[in-house]
């Protein structure tokens, strides 16, 4: 893998949330998403550590943990500076339970057109698209978080506001280039 590329939590959040408190912003405030605290893997509940503290695709991990396929629901999309970003949730096919909320930013010029098209269609989880097209990829975990869910995140995950959830930031390298920046959040 090439030299590490660091994704920035605030930069990812700022795609869909107002992190600066601008009065004229049409985006919800950062507090709508939640309050983030850095944590070490050793300080996570064991079930959460299994979900987040690794260098693997979350799609595969979620399907393994929940023993069923997951579906993606795209909540919001943004196209800016040649990047495609989206907020989305993953739900278990077995019962529709939300098992993940995420924000992803993709540097689309670094992906083949067929892969870009399938990702933008928003019908298949991102990890599954990359795997099905045999895109050479490596996941690099950056940071783990304990999060107090704000009202928007809580609503998106169908949880009470103030619920403790957990997350991570990571980067996916495709063919040795940093292509995908991730914020992935899971319920307890």
N, C-alpha and C positions, 0 to 999 in steps of 0.2 A: 504494500500500500504506500502511496506517496506521503509526503509530509502532511501532518494533520491540518485540517481545515476546521476552524472553530465556528460553530453557529452561535448566534447570540439570541438568548431567550426574548429579550425586549424587541429585537428586530422581527422575530417571528410573530410575536403577539401584536406588534404594531401594524401588521398587514390587515388585521380585522378589528382591532381595538385601539382606542385612543390612549396612548401611554403618556402623552404630554399634558393632558388636561385642557386641551384647546377648546374654548367655548364654542367655536364655530364648527367643530367636528360633527360629522354625521355618524361616526362610528361609536359603538357603546364604549364606556370607559373601561380601562383595564380591570377595575374592581369588579366589573360584571363577570369577568373570567375567574378571578380568584386571587388569593394571596399565596405566593410561592416561597418556600423555604428549602434551601439546599440540604440534602441528606446524603449519608453514605449508605451503600448497599447493606452493610451490617445492621443499620438502624431501621430497616424496612421489615414489615411483617413477612414471614416466609413465603406466603402465597403471592404477595406483591413483588417480592424480590425475584421470584421465579418468572413473573411476567415482564419485569423491567430491567433487571441487572444482568444484561447479556449483550452480545454483539450479533443478534439474529433478527430476521424480519419479524415484526409484530404479527403480521397475518398468520404466519406459520406457528408462532408461539401461541397466539390466541386459539387457533384451531386445535392445537395439541392440548392445551390446558382445558378447553371447554368440550373437547371431543366431538366437535361438529364444525362444519364450514361456517364462515362468517360472511356477511354481506356489507357493502358500503352504502351509506346514505350521505350524499354531498349536501352540506348545509349552506355554504357560501363559497363563491369563487372570485378570484381577482387575477387580472392579467396586468402586469406592470413590468417595465424594463426587460422584456423578453422572458419573464418568468411566469409560470402558472402556479397559483397558490389556491389552496382550498381548506376550509374547515369541513370536517366530516366525522361521522360516527361509524363504528363497526357494531353490527348486531349479530347475535347467534341465530343461525337458521332454525335451530330447534325450537326456540320460543320467542324470538324477537328481542330478547334482553340486550340492552346496550352494554357492550363490554369495553368500549374505547371511544374517546373523543380525541381528535387530532387536528393540528394545523401543519400543513406541509407546503414547502416552497420548492418547486422544481425548476432547474435551469434547463429548459426544454431544448435549447439548441444543442445540447450534449446527448440527446436521445434520438433514435431513429424515428422517422415519421409515423410508422405504424404503431410504435410504442406510445408516442405522444398522443396520437389519435385515440387509442384505447384508454389512456389515462384520463384525457379530457372528457371522454364519454361518461365517466363516473359510474360505471356499472359493475366494475370488478375491483376488488381491493388492490391497492398499489403493489404490494408485495407479490400478489398472484400474477399481476401483469408482467412484472419484471422476470419472475420465474418462468412464466409460460413462453416468454420470448428469449429465454436463456441469456439475458443480459448479465454479463460478468459484474458481480456486485459484492461489496463488503460493507457491513454496517459498523460504524464506530460510535459507541456510546460516549456521550459527553458529560451529562450531569443528571442526577436523580433529584426529585423534588417531592416534598410533602406539601399538599395544596389544600387550602381552605376554599371550597368551591363558592364562587360568587353566584348571584342569581341566574345569570345567563348560562354559565357552565352547568349549574345544577339542573336547570330546565332542560338543557340539551341532553343531559345524561339521565333525566327522570329521577333526580335525587333531591332531598331537601337542601335548601341553601345553607351553607355553613358546614356541609358534610366534608369530612376529610377524604381526599382522594390522593392519588400518587401519579407522578409523571416522570418523563425523561426527555432530554433533547439528545438527538443523534444526527449523524450525517451518513448518507448512503453514497458510497463511491461506486461509479459504474465505469468499467474499463479504466480504472486508476484516476478518475476525475471526480471531485466532489460535485454531485449532481442534485441530491435531494437533502433538504434540511427538514428535520422533524421535531415536533412537540407532540408527544403521545401521552395521554392521560387515561388512567384506568380507575374504576371504583374499587372499593375495599371488599 
